[in-house]
Amino acid sequence: MPKSRGGRHMVPVHPICHRTIHATLSNVELARAYADAMALRSHPAIARFLAWIADKPADFHAPTLSAGRRRR
């Protein structure tokens, strides 16, 4: 849950991962169904992204498609 909505628990997330999460899911979806890391990792699009990014270096950056431009 974002701090603007009263969230207090902070977890460090790499910027490219953060952008992908928000390009894939809304804050409402994150709060309702994907509030913990295991649930988030189980989302099909996030799981595909994590498999793809796993072998990239820590300083890797790539453009992130927004939700409106996302390929399905």
C-alpha positions in Angstrom: 0.0 0.0 0.0 1.5 3.4 -0.9 2.4 5.8 1.9 -0.2 8.2 0.5 -2.9 5.7 1.5 -1.5 5.0 5.0 1.0 2.2 4.1 3.9 2.0 6.5 5.9 -1.1 5.4 8.7 -0.2 3.0 10.5 -2.8 0.9 13.4 -1.8 -1.3 12.7 -2.5 -5.0 15.0 -2.0 -7.9 13.7 0.9 -10.1 13.1 -1.2 -13.2 11.2 -3.7 -11.1 9.1 -0.9 -9.5 8.2 0.5 -12.9 7.2 -2.9 -14.2 5.0 -3.6 -11.2 3.2 -0.3 -11.6 2.9 -0.7 -15.4 1.3 -4.1 -14.8 -0.9 -3.5 -11.7 -2.8 -0.6 -10.3 -2.3 0.4 -6.6 -5.8 -1.0 -5.9 -4.8 -4.4 -7.4 -1.5 -4.4 -5.5 -3.3 -3.7 -2.2 -6.1 -6.2 -2.7 -4.4 -9.2 -4.3 -0.7 -8.7 -4.3 0.2 -7.3 -0.9 3.0 -9.7 -0.3 6.1 -10.7 -2.4 5.0 -14.3 -3.0 1.6 -13.2 -4.4 3.3 -10.6 -6.5 5.8 -13.1 -7.9 2.9 -15.4 -8.8 1.3 -12.9 -11.2 2.0 -14.2 -14.7 3.4 -11.0 -16.2 5.5 -10.3 -13.2 6.8 -13.9 -13.2 7.8 -13.6 -16.9 9.6 -10.3 -16.1 11.4 -11.8 -13.2 12.6 -14.8 -15.3 13.8 -12.4 -18.0 15.6 -10.0 -15.6 17.2 -12.7 -13.4 20.4 -13.0 -15.5 20.8 -9.2 -16.0 23.4 -7.2 -14.1 22.2 -5.2 -11.1 22.7 -1.8 -12.9 20.7 -3.0 -16.0 18.0 -0.6 -17.2 15.5 -0.9 -20.0 12.4 1.0 -21.1 9.2 -0.1 -19.4 5.9 -0.2 -21.4 3.1 1.6 -19.6 -0.1 -0.2 -18.9 -1.7 1.4 -22.0 1.1 0.3 -24.3 1.6 -3.1 -22.8 1.5 -6.1 -25.2 -0.8 -8.8 -24.1 
